[in-house]
Amino acid sequence: MNMDNRKDIPTIKEYESRLADLYEEYYDKVARYVYVHIGDKEEAEDIAGEVFLKALKSLKSYREQGVPMQGWLFRIAHNLTVDYLRKIDKRRTVPIDSVILVGNDNPVDTAERSIDFERVTEAMKQLTTEQAQVINLRFFGGLTSKEVGGILGKSDGAVREMQRAAIEKLRGIMGAEK
Amino acid sequence: MMTDDFDRILDECIDRINRGAKVGDCLSDYPAYTEKLRPLLQAVHDVQKTCTFAPSADAKRAAKQKFYAALDKQGRMAPGLSLLRLIPRSVAWATIAVLVLAAVGILVAQPVVNPPTLVPSRDGNFAFLISDEPNDIGDFESLNVTISRVGLQAAGSLKRLEFTPETKTVDLTRLQGEQSQEIWRGNVTAGQYSQVFIYVSEVTGKLKSTGQIVDVKLPGSKLHLSMPFEVTTDAVTSFTFDITVVATGNNGKYILKPQAGGSGARQE
């Protein structure tokens, strides 16, 4: 898109329409992305809703310069997640509380899932910041490597390389803990 | 070059897995890379499986209503027109008339507002009790749980009521089995309710064996039970929320969780 040609710049109304189109496909992905960071299902659902509201309010400042709108949504999700994590008690930084604890869960299953989740999140903490972002956006946000590259300012080749290195590292850490 | 090829293949397989393909399907398409791909794709599968999470339909619907209400409020889309997006496109035009009426009805009847905080009353029609289903509570000399507030979700609507317990801290070791403790009593709007939330602000557990204070994790900022019950005006509904503590393996860690089996409402 030629950003210098005003005829080619989408109107706010067109951006609103595009955001509404993205809602159905991306609400779940954004919620999943947030959930992996904070480990709380209901808070993740709330934050995912906030992401779209914030995006709607900020459409005037949105300009599509290499980052598609879905990538922009994940930037907002990331910022809201960081805000949330700053607010909560630091004792909860290990999100063992990730499991969906609805009613009749078997306590043993619940505990095992909690341990698995803790194992994965602990392993993720050992990745570099960019590797972790690649994994979160690819595995849980469902973005393509090209879209992730747009968010991180990297080529898709660089993203693929980081992705492979991150998976190898995760596998090594998680395999060693078993 | 070989590494770049492998990175591309791995990337493509991950795209396919993200779209629902199985690890085996990807491996069978790249027999020359199977040995190298298998452990990495298995790791991808394990990580995704462990962190699987699908938002609830209720949460998604509520968030969507807020979003489209905000969209309408901005006044840039024709009022009400954006609400058509609340249903799949395939049925949108076939249900225009019904949808407009329903959407207007939803917005009028179910405004998204902060939940009201109820006032306690000894003569109230609703009592809230805490109990403990014995699992690993025997490990504790005391297990104090501090509850900052309780939420009740009305069935079939976005309406949620909240109250602050009169007794905020309970010792679960004293509430085992049939034992329970009332922490709030007051008037609650009669009707059907579907979920109960307890917001826990602090947990302090002291082990019998060592006398040490042990770390007890919480499932998020609140404990949540999906359990339908009814509150009426002509009887007192007592809802018992059963909490249990479970050891998470042999690592000395414990987690609190709601226990549906020991929870529920009864009317007196």
Interface residues (C-beta under 8 A of the other chain):
Chain A: I12 K13 E16 S17 A20 Y23 E24 Y27 D28 A31 R32 Y35 V36 G39 D40 K41 E42 E43 A44 E45 D46 A48 G49 F52 L53 L56 K57 I88 R92 V94 I96 D97 S98 V99 I100 L101 V102 G103 N104 D105 P107 V108 T110 A111 E112 R113 S114 I115 D116 F117 R119 V120 I135 R138 F139 F140 G142 T144 S145 G157 R160 E161 Q163 R164 I167 E168 L170 R171 M174
Chain B: T3 D4 F6 D7 R8 L10 D11 I14 D15 N18 P39 L40 Q42 A43 V44 D46 V47 Q48 T50 C51 F53 A54 P55 S56 A59 K60 A62 A63 K64 K66 F67 Y68 A70 L71 Q74 R76 M77 S82 R85 N135 K217 L218 P219 G220 S221 K222 L223 H224 L225 S226 M227 T244 V246 A247 T248 G249 N251 K253 I255 K257 P258 A260 G261 S263
